[in-house]
Amino acid sequence: MSFDINRCTFSGKVGKFKRVDTRTGTPMITFRLKCWKELIKVAGFKELAEDCVINDGDQVKIKGRLQSSSWEYEGVRYRSFQIVADEIEVLKEEQPVQKKKPTESQKKSTRIRRPHEPEHREPVHNDGDTMPF
């Protein structure tokens, strides 16, 4: 018994988000998802399109299925792929922690000297016959 699974998950930044009016009146959204160095076409329909609140630049995770389409134009056959989203989750971006620069007194107090480390080290002289260690 064999069966196919067409399920994918991607995360990335939203670009070129728009709502589309279809000829049938079905609510639809489209956008590009920048995932690594790739731009992936994404589409969402019906309730997902009605309830979706995302903007260009948002970090999102989408789950859906891969769909291909093909067409012919001026005798040349073309093929395209897109993700038809079932779920879209807006991911919260972590705010970078801003570190304060240490003051001069803090810089001096953070110098830790090992107990066995002398304040000043004498240079090691090697007469050529023996190894310094």
Helices and strands as residue ranges (DSSP letters): E 8-21, E 27-35, E 38-45, H 46-51, E 59-73, E 76-90, H 104-109
